[in-house]
């Protein structure tokens, strides 16, 4: 399964139309997350920024996983990335 996902991410990275579709999916994820957060995070700018940081962290983590040829589990990379994000201020 990991190999299949890695092949798909390689294909997406090397195909402009698929990269663009991936960005559209990421945008949809951010929009959906914003809807989920709306009851708790009232300020629209704060909510947008939280969703953007989440999306960017996810995107960078998957790209690192791909570049590392999936040597480490994606979950490990995601934990590291979100720990780093938590230290930003």
WOCOR-V195985 format. One record per pair of residues at least 12 apart in sequence whose C-alpha atoms are under 7 Angstrom apart, sorted by sequence separation. I is the first residue (numbers start at 1). GAP is how many residues later the second one is. If there is no record, write none. Layout:
i	gap
I	GAP
I	GAP
This chain:
i	gap
62	12
34	13
34	14
61	16
34	17
61	17
33	18
61	20
30	21
30	22
57	24
30	25
26	29
9	57
6	60
6	64
